[in-house]
């Protein structure tokens, strides 16, 4: 490789989008990946036949001038860190996308709820604007959407993507919430939070969770806030409880009741509020927004009802991959049900001490799966947690422990890759196990 060479590091969905982007511009490149997937290698050969693939450790600073980094490869990788120190330019796909965009961008991040809010926001905007693109950490890789020339782009952004795009010039940005996550990748909670908060750095308009207002220190052209409380005033979206019904509010104005929505639970109501606030900042009438909101059924593996038997509900929240999502899931479902929780997997350096204190009164039983069982069993000891070898065993035992009116809830609070390829496969296995129980 010559000193002017480019390398793509990581051959997943993002890596393949880099390959398409560079090939379309007649730019040469090599690929670095320690364990390339056969399907990805085959797709790469369709994009550009016979591209050289090496291991990441083979990277030589004498051979490369530009690195196109996939979000799954940490900036702390020794070779990447060394390259940055020596002036090698490291690109992320979101930075490239935003620099090339000629259309407004809606930037959505948060520890939890990103996909739900991104998909609902796309639905709301698609009812009003033509050709709205959903990309980033959901849907298609961002670079594959550049040629579409949309009216608007909705980007779901992970912290890994924000690391390489610290100054996104967006029309509207929102940070939905913050809780511990990815502490196996970040040196501290503060470093992770700082990365998430960077979404606001260059945005024109901001949607801000009211519990985070003291963390956001800049002025915007316009802001809207949301939260689990009600706050009077234009641009403040919240929740009011009247008897046994919850209402979504704009200031003191009722917008819609929870019973009129297909999404349930306080965490989902806040997700809906964030999407409503985005649409409102973009000038869409609230009546039009609410019509779209009522149609939204949610996404698979997120508080998804997958079965019922003898009055017992089975809910798949496999996407609850951290303690904050676990807390939100249990609190949201425990309003109306006794909960039998299935938890466990890879903790990613987090612990559950604080969450266990909050949810123990809401749980009838807890069943633990996955590699980090010893830690989780200790931390859930106030709940008399029970160890299970497989997800099928956990579903069967939780059902045996349930009665009419109860809910068996898969909300693992952990990553899935100890036993599954991803959270989707974990949710699919849960669904299969439920079908075996109820058939």
N, C-alpha and C positions, 0 to 999 in steps of 0.2 A: 504494500500500500504506500502511496505517496503521501507527503505531508498535507496535501489538499484533500485527502480521502475523507469520506463520511462513513460513519458506522451507525447502524440501528442496533440498539441494545435491548434484547427481549423480543421474542418472536411470538407474541400473542395477537389479539385483535388490534391493539394499538400499533404493534410492530408492523403488522401487515398493512395498516393504513399509512404508516410512514413509507413503506415500500411503494404503494400505489402513488402516493404524493410525489416522491422523488422520481419515480419512473416516468410519470406524466410530464415531468419537467426536464427529462433527459439528463438527470444527474446520477452519477455512479455512486454505489454504496456497497458496503459489506454488512454482514449480520453477525452479531454475537449473541449466543444463547447457550447456556450450560446444558440444557436438556430440551432441545426443540421437539415440539409435538409433531408427529408424522403428518397429521392433517394440515398443520400450518406450513410445514416444509413443502408439501404438495401444492398448497395455494401460492406460496412464494414462487415456486417454479412456473406457475401459470402467469404470474405478474412479470417476472423477469427470470428466464431460464438460467440455471447454472450459477446462481449467486453463491458466493463463498460464505459458509457458515463456520464460525469458530467459537471456542469457549471464551467467556468474558475475561478470564485471567490472561488470555493471549493479547489483550489490548496493550499496544505500545504507544506512548505519547509521541514518539518520533514518526508515527505512521498516520496520525489522525488529526484533523482540524475541527471537525464537528461531530457531536454525538446526539443522536435522536433517541431519547431515553423513554422506555415504557414505564408506566407508573408503578408496576410491580417490582421494579428494581430500585432499591433505596439509594438516595444520594450519598448515604454513608458507606456504600460499597467502596472498598479501598481503591479500586481502579478508577471509579468515577470521581471520588474525592481528590485523588492525585491529579486527574485530568483537569478538574476545575481549578485547582491551585496553580496549575501551569498554563492557564489561559485558554484551555480548550472550551469552545462554546458548547453548552449542553442545552438542547432544545426539548420542550415538552409539546405534546400535540395541541393542548389547549392554547398555549401561547401563540403557536403558529396559526391556529384557527382564528383567534381573536385579531391578530395582526392583519389577516387577510379578509376579515369580514367587512362587508359593505352594508350590513343590516344590523338592527338592534339586537343585543344579547341579553337574555334573562339568566342570571347566574344563581344557582340554587345549591346550597351546601348545608351541612349540619351533621351531627353524629347519627341521628336517626330521622327517618321520615323523608329522606331526599327523593327516593324513587316515587313514592306516593304523591308528594307535592309536585314533582316534575311532570308526572303523567297527568295529574289533574289540571295543572297549569296549561299544559299543551291542549287539553280538551277545551278549557275555557277560551283560550286564545284562538283555537281553530274555528270556533263558532263565530268569531268576529273578524279575524284576519285571514287572508289567503296564504296557503303554503307556509305553515309553521313547522319547523324542524325540531325534533327532540333528539339530543345526542349527548355525548360525554360518557358518564359512568352508567348510562342506560341507553338502550337502543343501539344505533350505529356509532362507530367511532367518529369523533368530531370532524376529522380531516376528510372523511368520506362524504360529508355533507357540504363541503365548500362549493362544489360544482352545481349544487341545486339552486343556489341564489334565492334563499327563502325571504319571506317578508320579515320573519322574526326567527330567532333560534333560542330554544330553551335548553340550557346546559345543566345537567346534574354533575356536580363536581365533588370528587373525593378529596381528602386532605393530600393524598399522594399527587393528584393532578395539580392542586393549588401550589405545591412546593415549587413547581416549574412554571407557574403562571401567577406571580405575586401581584401583578398590576393589571388585572382584567378590566378593560374599559367597557363596562356593562351599562345598559339602560336602567335595569333594576337588579338589585342583589338582595339575597336573603340568607341569613344564617339561622336555621330553624331552632337549634338547641345545641348544648354542649354537655357532654359527659365523658368519662374516661373511655378511651378506645385506642387501639394500636400502640399501647405503651411498650410493646416489644420492638417497635420501630422508632419511637420518639424518645429522646433522653429524659423528658419530663412531661407532666400534664400541661405545664405552661407552654412548652414548645408546640405541642399538638394544638392547644387553643389558639395560639398566635397564628398558626398556619390557617386555621379555619377563619379567623377574623379578618385575614387579608382579603377576603372576598369583597369587603367594603371599601378597599383602598382607593379605587378609581371609579366607583359607580356613580351615576347621576342621582338615582333615586334608591331609597333603601326601605326594605321591610324588616322591622326589628322586633324580636321577641322581647317583651317588656322586662323579663328577668335578666336580659343581657344589656339593657340600656347603659348601665354604668361601665360597660366594657368597650363601647363604641365611641370613639373620640374624634369625630370630624363632622363637618357640615355637609348637607346634601341639598340638592334642588328641592326635594320633597321627601317626606317620610310617611310611612304608615306603621303602626304597631299592632301586635296581637298578643294574646295571652289567655290564661285560663280564668282570669277575672273579667269583670266588666269595667270599662273606663269610658266616661263620657267624653264627647268631643269628636270632631271630624277627623277621620283617619285612624281612629282607635277601634280595633276589632276585638271582640271578646265573647265571653260565655256568661249567661245568666241562668240560674235555676229557679223555676217556679213550680212549686209542689213537686211532682215526680218527673217533670219535663225539663230538658235543657234547650236553650235557645242560643243561636249564634247572633251576635249583636254588632251593629255599627254605631258606636256611641250608645245612645239610648234607644236606637231603632232596632226592632226585631227583624232579622233577615229570614231565618228558617229554623225549624225545630229539629232536634236530633231524630225524632221519629219519622221525619220526612226524608232523611238521608239513608243511603245504603251503607255508609261507613259508620261504625259505632266506636265508642270509647273516647275518653277525654283526649288522649294523644292524637287520635284521628280528627277530632273536632278542631284541635289546634292546627293540624296539617291543612284542613279545609280553610281555616281562617287565613293562613299564610297565602294560599292560592287566591282566595278572594281579594286579599290586600294587593297582590301583584296585579290582578286584573283591574282593580280600582285605580291604581297608580298609572296604568296604561290607558285610562279614560273610558273603560267599558262600563256601561250602566249596571248597577248592582242587580237589577231584576234579570238582566241577561246572564250575568254571572251565576246567579242562584239557579236558574233553569239548567245550566250545564252541571252544576254541583250535584243537583238531585239525581242526575243520570249516572253518576260515577260509582262503579261497583268495587273499586279498589283493585289491587294487584295480587297475583298468586303469591302464596307463602307469607302474606302479611295479614294477620288476623282473619284468615280464610277458613270459613266453615266447610269442613270436608266430610262430615258424617254426623248421624244422630241415631241412637238406639235407646229405647226404654227411657226417653226423656233426658238422656245424657248427650251433651254436645261434644264434638271433637273439633278443635280449632288449631289450624296450622299457622304458627307465627315463626317459621324457621328463620326468617330474615332478622329476628331479634338476636343479633350477634354480639351484643355487649350488655353491660349491666344496666345502662340507661334504658335501652329498648326493652329489657326484661321487666324493669320496674313499670314502665309505661304500659306494657302489655297486661301485666297482672292487675294493675290498678284499674285499667280500662274495662277489663272483663269481670272483675270481682264485684262491680256494682250490682250485678244481677245473678251471679252464680257462685257456688262453692267451687274452688279451683283445685284441681289435681295437676300439678306442674311437672313437666318433663324438662330437665335442664341439663346442660353439660356439653363438653367438647374441648376446644383449646381456649384457654382463658386469655391469651395474648398479653400476659403480664398483669392483668387486672385482678382485683379481688371483689368479693360480694358482701363484705361485712356490713356496710351501710345499707345496702339494698335489702339484705335479709332482715334487718331490724324493722324495715318499713313494711315488708310484705308478709312476714310470718303470721300476723293475725288474719290475713286474707287467704291462707292456704290450708287445705284439708290434708294434703299429702304431697310429697316431693319424691321424684324418681330421677336418679342421676345416671347419665351415660357418658361415654367418651374417655379420652386419655387422661384428663386432669381430674379424675374422680376423687383422688385422695384429698386434694385441696378443697374441692367443692363440697364433699361430704363433711369436712371439718367446718367449713363456713356456714353450711346449711344445717348444722347439728341441732339448732333450736327447733327445726321443723321435723326432726327424726327422719332425715332423708334416707332413702333406700337405694342401694347400688343395683344397677342393671347392666348386663353385658351388651345388650343390643337394644335398638330402638323398638323392635318388635316386642321384646320382653317388657319394656317400659309401658308401651301402649296396653298390652294385655293386663299387666298388674294394676295399672291405674284404672282401667275399666272395672276390674274386679272390686276395686276399692270405692267405686262410685255408686250413686243412686240418682233417681230422677231429680232433675233440676241442677245437677252438677255439670262441670265442664272439665274435660281433659284438654289441657293446654300445652302444646309444644311451643315453648319460648326459651330457647336454650341459653341465651345470654353469652354465648361463646361462638367462636369460629367453628366451621364444620369439617375442615380438611384433615382431621385426625382419622375420621371414619368414612368420609364422603368426598366427592370431587368438589362440591360447592353446596351452598345453602339450598339451592333448588333441588339437588338430588336428595338431601336430607328431608326436605318437605315432601318429595315424591314417595320416599320410603315410608314416612309417617302416614301418608294417605293410603298406601298399600296395606300397612299394618292395621289401620282403622277398618278398611274394607274386610279384612280377614276376621276382625272381631265382630263386626255388625252383620256379616253375611250368614 
